[in-house]
Amino acid sequence: MGMARRSTNGLTRRLHIDLQRVSSAY
C-alpha cells in the first residue's frame, strides 16, 4: 500500500507541475 500511495503522490505531483506549466503558457 505504501508503494502504491507513493506512486499516486508522484503522479499527482507531476500533474500539478503540468498544470502550472500550462498556466504559465497561458
C-alpha positions in Angstrom: 0.0 0.0 0.0 2.8 2.4 0.9 4.4 1.9 -2.6 1.1 2.5 -4.4 0.5 5.6 -2.2 3.9 6.9 -3.1 3.2 6.2 -6.8 -0.1 8.1 -6.7 1.6 11.0 -4.9 4.2 11.2 -7.7 1.6 11.2 -10.4 -0.4 13.9 -8.6 2.8 15.9 -8.3 3.6 15.5 -12.0 0.0 16.6 -12.9 0.4 19.7 -10.7 3.6 20.6 -12.4 2.0 20.2 -15.8 -0.9 22.4 -14.7 1.5 25.1 -13.6 3.3 24.9 -16.9 0.0 25.3 -18.8 -1.0 28.2 -16.6 2.4 29.8 -17.4 1.9 29.2 -21.1 -1.5 31.0 -20.9 
